[in-house]
């Protein structure tokens, strides 16, 4: 085990995340401009895509980090049957779910039941498909719908807050099934699907368009919230949530819903870009 990985196990994850949560919302201009400038320079953030292109015009660092893009900056694939990417970032892994197991990296895997916190909820995905997308600090941090769906339930699952950077994904067993996360269950005309927002060290904060800020507070136990009968319907490519700083999104699809395109690890991806083809219902 490298020292970098050892630190992941011993750092006070939640305490650090709480400090960062408040630090990234401090409106003191020298502080927020220092943080924003550092990220823009270090990660070569393309501000020409942003609705507000001046990075220092944002009231605090998190407002910059969750910035809205120009309407023409992203477009959904025009094919009506296309499954589209929910996030900017890089493909971590994508492919078949084999007997309920999801590939993580370099021999690491975890179960759909662990990820969703529920054996019954995982049953439709036993031999389905998955796509895992990693968002780096340079990326657009709003998450969109991969296809049209009706929100049925959210499940806030407590856990660790390990880094989700590639070095950690390669080394920490079952990482995505151990980190704090928000599972969003949807129903579509093609069947059920789930979008999982996985928290990460220093950045474990998630907000949704239907509920506002969901994480924090951190969950002491699994928390379920039903939306049955509320008819919260989101179109394909519509914004559904955002990470207050970066993390990972995992999309789970049941067997027979879609055929994924050839997606390779570390492939760059943008919101709305085609991931595969939905089968006709």
C-alpha positions as CSV (number, residue, x, y, z in Angstrom):
1,X,0.0,0.0,0.0
2,X,1.4,3.4,-1.0
3,X,1.5,6.3,1.4
4,X,-1.1,8.1,-0.8
5,X,-3.5,5.2,-0.4
6,X,-2.7,4.9,3.3
7,X,-3.8,8.5,3.8
8,X,-7.1,7.7,2.3
9,X,-7.9,5.3,5.1
10,X,-6.7,7.5,8.0
11,X,-7.8,11.0,7.0
12,X,-11.0,12.3,8.9
13,X,-13.1,12.3,5.7
14,X,-16.3,14.0,7.0
15,X,-14.5,16.6,9.1
16,X,-12.4,17.6,6.1
17,X,-15.5,17.7,3.8
18,X,-17.3,20.0,6.3
19,X,-14.4,22.4,6.4
20,X,-14.2,22.5,2.6
21,X,-17.9,22.9,2.3
22,X,-17.8,26.2,4.2
23,X,-14.5,27.3,2.8
24,X,-15.8,27.0,-0.8
25,X,-18.8,29.2,0.1
26,X,-16.8,32.1,1.7
27,X,-17.5,35.2,-0.2
28,X,-14.3,37.0,0.9
29,X,-13.0,38.2,-2.5
30,X,-9.2,37.6,-2.0
31,X,-9.9,34.0,-0.8
32,X,-12.5,33.0,-3.4
33,X,-10.5,34.6,-6.2
34,X,-7.4,32.7,-5.1
35,X,-9.2,29.4,-5.1
36,X,-10.9,30.0,-8.5
37,X,-7.7,31.3,-10.1
38,X,-5.8,28.3,-8.9
39,X,-8.3,25.8,-10.4
40,X,-8.6,27.7,-13.7
41,X,-4.8,27.8,-14.2
42,X,-4.0,24.3,-12.9
43,X,-6.7,22.5,-14.8
44,X,-7.0,24.8,-17.8
45,X,-10.8,25.4,-17.3
46,X,-12.5,26.6,-20.5
47,X,-14.5,29.6,-19.3
48,X,-15.7,30.4,-22.8
49,X,-18.3,27.7,-22.4
50,X,-19.8,29.3,-19.2
51,X,-22.8,31.5,-19.1
52,X,-20.7,33.9,-17.0
53,X,-17.2,33.7,-18.6
54,X,-15.5,35.9,-16.0
55,X,-14.3,33.4,-13.3
56,X,-13.9,36.1,-10.7
57,X,-17.5,37.4,-11.1
58,X,-18.9,34.4,-9.1
59,X,-19.9,35.2,-5.5
60,X,-17.8,32.2,-4.1
61,X,-15.8,29.2,-5.2
62,X,-18.8,26.8,-5.2
63,X,-20.8,29.1,-7.5
64,X,-17.9,29.0,-9.9
65,X,-17.6,25.3,-9.6
66,X,-21.2,24.6,-10.3
67,X,-21.4,27.2,-13.0
68,X,-24.1,27.1,-15.7
69,X,-23.0,26.7,-19.3
70,X,-24.2,28.7,-22.3
71,X,-27.3,27.1,-23.9
72,X,-25.3,26.2,-27.0
73,X,-22.3,24.8,-25.2
74,X,-23.8,21.2,-25.0
75,X,-26.3,19.5,-27.2
76,X,-28.0,16.2,-26.9
77,X,-27.4,13.6,-29.6
78,X,-30.2,14.1,-32.1
79,X,-31.1,10.4,-32.5
80,X,-34.4,9.9,-30.6
81,X,-33.2,6.5,-29.3
82,X,-29.8,7.6,-28.1
83,X,-28.7,7.1,-24.5
84,X,-26.7,10.2,-23.6
85,X,-24.0,11.0,-21.1
86,X,-25.2,12.5,-17.9
87,X,-22.0,14.3,-17.2
88,X,-18.8,15.8,-18.5
89,X,-15.7,13.8,-17.6
90,X,-14.0,10.6,-18.5
91,X,-15.3,7.1,-18.7
92,X,-14.0,5.2,-15.7
93,X,-15.5,1.9,-16.9
94,X,-18.5,0.8,-18.9
95,X,-20.0,-2.5,-20.0
96,X,-22.0,-5.5,-18.8
97,X,-23.0,-6.2,-15.2
98,X,-22.2,-9.9,-14.8
99,X,-24.3,-11.8,-12.3
100,X,-24.8,-8.7,-10.3
101,X,-21.1,-7.7,-10.3
102,X,-19.8,-4.4,-11.6
103,X,-16.2,-3.9,-12.7
104,X,-14.3,-1.1,-11.0
105,X,-10.7,-1.3,-12.1
106,X,-7.7,-3.7,-12.2
107,X,-9.4,-6.7,-10.8
108,X,-11.6,-4.7,-8.4
109,X,-15.4,-5.2,-8.5
110,X,-18.4,-4.6,-6.4
111,X,-22.1,-5.7,-6.4
112,X,-25.0,-3.7,-7.7
113,X,-26.8,-4.6,-4.4
114,X,-24.0,-3.0,-2.4
115,X,-24.1,0.1,-4.6
116,X,-27.8,0.5,-4.3
117,X,-28.1,-0.7,-0.7
118,X,-30.9,-3.1,-1.6
119,X,-30.9,-6.6,-3.1
120,X,-34.4,-6.2,-4.5
121,X,-33.6,-2.8,-6.2
122,X,-30.5,-4.4,-7.7
123,X,-32.4,-7.4,-9.2
124,X,-33.3,-5.7,-12.5
125,X,-29.7,-4.9,-13.1
126,X,-28.3,-8.4,-12.5
127,X,-27.2,-8.9,-16.1
128,X,-27.7,-5.3,-17.3
129,X,-25.3,-2.6,-18.3
130,X,-23.4,0.2,-16.4
131,X,-21.5,3.3,-17.2
132,X,-19.2,5.0,-14.7
133,X,-18.1,8.6,-15.3
134,X,-15.4,10.4,-13.3
135,X,-15.6,14.2,-13.1
136,X,-12.3,16.0,-12.5
137,X,-12.0,19.6,-11.1
138,X,-11.9,21.0,-14.6
139,X,-15.3,19.6,-15.7
140,X,-18.8,21.0,-15.7
141,X,-20.4,19.7,-12.5
142,X,-24.1,19.6,-13.3
143,X,-25.6,16.1,-14.0
144,X,-28.2,15.6,-16.6
145,X,-30.7,12.8,-17.5
146,X,-29.3,10.0,-19.7
147,X,-32.9,9.3,-20.9
148,X,-36.4,10.5,-20.0
149,X,-37.7,9.2,-16.7
150,X,-40.1,9.5,-13.8
151,X,-38.5,9.8,-10.4
152,X,-39.6,7.0,-8.1
153,X,-37.3,7.1,-5.1
154,X,-34.0,8.4,-3.8
155,X,-31.8,6.6,-1.3
156,X,-29.1,8.4,0.6
157,X,-26.6,5.8,1.7
158,X,-23.9,6.6,4.3
159,X,-20.3,5.6,3.9
160,X,-16.7,6.7,3.7
161,X,-15.6,9.6,1.5
162,X,-12.5,8.2,-0.3
163,X,-11.1,10.0,-3.3
164,X,-12.6,8.8,-6.6
165,X,-9.5,9.8,-8.6
166,X,-8.1,7.0,-10.8
167,X,-5.3,6.2,-8.3
168,X,-7.8,5.4,-5.6
169,X,-10.3,3.6,-7.9
170,X,-7.4,1.3,-8.9
171,X,-6.4,0.5,-5.3
172,X,-9.3,0.7,-2.9
173,X,-11.6,-2.4,-3.0
174,X,-15.4,-1.7,-3.6
175,X,-14.8,2.0,-3.5
176,X,-18.0,3.2,-5.1
177,X,-20.1,0.9,-2.9
178,X,-18.3,2.3,0.2
179,X,-18.5,6.0,-0.4
180,X,-21.5,8.2,0.7
181,X,-23.9,8.4,-2.2
182,X,-27.3,9.3,-3.5
183,X,-29.2,6.7,-5.5
184,X,-31.9,8.1,-7.8
185,X,-34.4,5.4,-9.1
186,X,-36.3,6.3,-12.2
187,X,-38.9,4.6,-14.4
188,X,-39.0,5.0,-18.2
189,X,-40.9,3.7,-21.1
190,X,-38.0,1.3,-21.6
191,X,-38.0,0.1,-18.0
192,X,-36.3,1.1,-14.7
193,X,-32.9,2.8,-14.5
194,X,-30.8,4.3,-11.7
195,X,-28.4,7.2,-11.6
196,X,-26.0,7.1,-8.6
197,X,-24.2,10.2,-7.4
198,X,-21.1,9.1,-5.6
199,X,-19.5,11.5,-3.1
200,X,-15.7,11.9,-2.7
201,X,-13.2,13.3,-0.3
202,X,-13.5,17.1,0.1
203,X,-16.4,17.2,-2.3
204,X,-19.2,15.1,-0.8
205,X,-22.0,17.5,-1.4
206,X,-25.0,16.8,-3.7
207,X,-28.0,18.8,-4.7
208,X,-30.9,17.8,-6.9
209,X,-33.4,19.9,-8.9
210,X,-36.4,18.4,-7.0
211,X,-35.0,18.6,-3.4
212,X,-32.2,21.1,-3.3
213,X,-29.2,20.3,-1.1
214,X,-29.4,16.6,-0.1
215,X,-25.8,15.9,1.1
216,X,-24.8,17.2,3.6
217,X,-26.2,16.4,6.2
218,X,-24.4,13.1,6.1
219,X,-26.6,10.1,6.8
220,X,-26.2,8.0,10.0
221,X,-28.2,5.3,8.3
222,X,-29.9,4.6,4.9
223,X,-32.5,7.2,4.2
224,X,-35.2,6.6,1.6
225,X,-37.6,9.1,0.1
226,X,-40.5,8.1,-2.1
227,X,-41.7,10.3,-4.9
228,X,-44.4,7.9,-6.0
229,X,-47.5,9.7,-7.3
230,X,-45.7,13.1,-7.6
231,X,-45.1,12.8,-11.3
232,X,-41.6,14.3,-11.3
233,X,-40.7,13.7,-14.9
234,X,-37.4,14.8,-16.4
235,X,-36.7,14.7,-20.1
236,X,-33.6,13.3,-21.6
237,X,-30.7,15.8,-21.3
238,X,-32.6,17.8,-18.6
239,X,-30.5,18.9,-15.6
240,X,-31.2,16.6,-12.6
241,X,-28.5,17.3,-10.0
242,X,-25.1,18.8,-9.3
243,X,-22.0,18.0,-7.4
244,X,-20.6,20.8,-5.2
245,X,-17.1,20.0,-6.5
246,X,-16.3,16.8,-8.5
247,X,-17.0,13.2,-8.1
248,X,-18.5,10.2,-10.0
249,X,-21.8,9.3,-11.7
250,X,-22.9,5.7,-12.3
251,X,-25.8,4.8,-14.6
252,X,-27.3,1.3,-14.2
253,X,-29.6,-0.1,-16.9
254,X,-31.5,-3.4,-16.9
255,X,-30.8,-6.3,-19.3
256,X,-32.2,-5.6,-22.7
257,X,-32.8,-1.9,-22.3
258,X,-29.9,-0.6,-24.3
259,X,-26.8,-1.6,-26.3
260,X,-23.8,0.5,-25.3
261,X,-21.4,1.9,-27.8
262,X,-17.7,0.9,-27.5
263,X,-16.6,3.0,-24.5
264,X,-13.1,2.7,-23.3
265,X,-11.5,3.6,-19.9
266,X,-10.3,7.3,-19.7
267,X,-12.3,8.2,-22.9
268,X,-13.3,11.9,-22.6
269,X,-17.1,12.4,-22.6
270,X,-19.5,15.4,-22.6
271,X,-23.0,15.9,-21.4
272,X,-25.5,14.8,-24.1
273,X,-22.9,12.8,-26.1
274,X,-24.2,9.4,-27.2
275,X,-23.4,6.4,-24.9
276,X,-25.5,3.8,-26.8
277,X,-28.8,3.0,-28.3
278,X,-32.0,2.3,-26.4
279,X,-34.0,-0.7,-27.6
280,X,-37.4,-0.1,-29.0
281,X,-40.2,-0.6,-26.5
